[in-house]
Amino acid sequence: MNFPLLPENGRESRKINFRLPVLWISLTVAFSLILIAIAAPKVSAQNSADQNSARYTSMIQNVFDFIQKHYVEEVDPQKLYEGAMNGMFNALGDPYSTFLAEKDM
């Protein structure tokens, strides 16, 4: 599209070519939409994983708090923490992965 400008100081009117900027804007929008279409499923899956992680973290915290408040004897928080870490590493079933307690380091 060509749009004429008003003449400046008696000069002939000029025409501005808007084809190149429109082309760049169109390509930028198209490229952005493609990137969004590609990234959207990954973001959705990541949000689901984050929600599961938050749920399990909350569950562990709730159990920890319950034991601290309601167990018959007083329990050392470090002992509970290290036991939970050992349990998680053992659940991996990998003989080469292990949790090192503070005293072992």
C-alpha positions in Angstrom: 0.0 0.0 0.0 1.2 3.5 -0.8 0.0 6.4 1.2 0.8 10.0 0.0 2.1 12.5 2.4 1.2 16.2 2.4 3.7 18.3 0.4 6.4 20.0 2.6 7.2 23.6 1.7 5.9 23.3 -1.9 7.7 20.1 -2.7 6.1 17.2 -4.5 4.2 14.8 -2.4 6.2 11.7 -1.4 4.9 8.2 -1.1 5.9 5.9 1.7 6.2 2.2 1.0 4.6 0.3 3.8 5.1 -3.2 2.4 8.4 -3.9 4.2 7.2 -3.0 7.7 4.0 -4.9 7.2 5.9 -8.0 6.0 8.2 -7.8 9.1 5.3 -7.5 11.4 3.5 -10.4 9.8 6.5 -12.6 9.9 7.1 -11.7 13.6 3.6 -12.5 14.5 3.6 -15.8 12.6 6.9 -16.8 14.2 5.6 -15.9 17.7 2.5 -18.0 17.2 4.6 -21.0 16.1 6.8 -20.7 19.1 3.8 -20.5 21.4 2.2 -23.5 19.8 5.4 -25.5 20.3 6.0 -24.4 23.9 2.4 -24.6 25.2 2.3 -28.4 25.7 5.7 -28.4 27.5 4.6 -25.6 29.9 1.4 -27.5 30.6 3.3 -30.7 31.4 5.7 -28.8 33.6 2.9 -27.2 35.5 1.4 -30.6 36.2 4.8 -31.9 37.4 5.2 -28.8 39.6 1.7 -29.4 41.1 2.6 -33.1 41.9 5.9 -32.0 43.5 4.1 -29.4 45.6 1.6 -31.9 46.7 4.2 -34.5 47.8 6.3 -31.8 49.5 3.2 -30.7 51.4 2.4 -34.3 52.4 6.0 -34.9 53.7 5.7 -31.6 55.7 2.4 -32.6 57.1 3.7 -36.0 58.3 6.8 -34.4 59.8 4.6 -31.9 61.7 2.2 -34.6 62.8 5.1 -36.7 64.3 6.6 -33.7 66.0 3.3 -32.8 67.7 1.7 -36.2 68.4 4.4 -38.8 68.9 4.7 -40.1 72.4 8.4 -39.2 72.8 10.2 -36.2 71.5 11.8 -36.9 68.2 15.0 -35.2 66.9 14.0 -33.3 63.6 17.4 -34.1 62.1 16.7 -37.9 62.6 13.4 -37.6 60.9 14.9 -35.6 58.0 17.7 -38.0 57.5 15.4 -41.0 57.6 13.1 -39.4 55.0 16.1 -38.7 52.8 17.4 -42.3 53.2 14.0 -43.6 52.3 13.8 -41.5 49.1 17.2 -42.6 47.9 16.4 -46.3 48.7 13.2 -46.0 46.7 15.2 -45.2 43.6 16.5 -48.8 43.6 19.9 -47.6 42.5 22.8 -49.1 44.4 25.0 -46.1 43.4 22.7 -43.4 44.8 22.8 -42.8 48.5 22.2 -40.1 51.0 25.1 -39.0 53.1 24.1 -37.7 56.5 25.9 -34.7 58.0 27.9 -37.0 60.3 29.1 -39.1 57.4 30.4 -36.2 55.5 
